[in-house]
Amino acid sequence: MSVALDHTGPWTVADVLALPEDRTTRYELLGESLLMSPAPGVRHQRASFRLHLALDEAARAAGAPVEVLEGVNVVLPSGLVVPDLVVADAGATADDPVTVDVEAVQLVIELVSPGNSTVDRKVKPMLYAEAAIPHFWRLEFDPAPMLVTYELRGGRYAEQATALAGATTHLTAPFPLAIDPAGLSRQ
């Protein structure tokens, strides 16, 4: 269901959270501007699900007190975003909140979609770094799946590793994970 938006003036986090739930559109707030994105496609959803499972299994094996969430609202100082995947402190999600406070977020992951590539590659990493989220990962699909991992250093993300399709890469943060991106989006 699409929603006709009748709104005057700048948007706030409260305004966005008051919108009716709409599974066909993601609403995010960048500054005072509302960003609307279509629901992700099948390849994106498949990869998100599989990466979620791998992260959850690795976190449990490491005994990390975290929860892995897909498409959850994260409140930043500069607005409201809906990362594809979030690893958050388990205590911050215990009461089933509508949003996750940025202080509880350890890792955000964006799966680059054709219609959102500039936002996923440039805008959101900048916002995540400004919000001091310790880890950011980006999954690219073309020409082959590739997972690029970053760690926050001095207020900016520094590349840590690039996991290429067809090779298992061993990551250490925020907890150990061995991954080959080739299997994430394959049918």
Secondary structure as UniProt FT lines:
FT   HELIX           13..17
FT   TURN            23..24
FT   STRAND          25..30
FT   TURN            31..32
FT   STRAND          33..38
FT   HELIX           42..62
FT   STRAND          66..70
FT   STRAND          73..76
FT   TURN            77..78
FT   STRAND          79..81
FT   STRAND          85..89
FT   HELIX           90..93
FT   TURN            94..95
FT   STRAND          99..101
FT   HELIX           102..104
FT   STRAND          105..111
FT   HELIX           114..116
FT   HELIX           117..118
FT   HELIX           119..123
FT   HELIX           124..130
FT   TURN            131..132
FT   STRAND          135..140
FT   STRAND          146..153
FT   TURN            154..155
FT   STRAND          156..164
FT   TURN            165..166
FT   STRAND          169..171
FT   STRAND          177..179
FT   HELIX           182..185
//
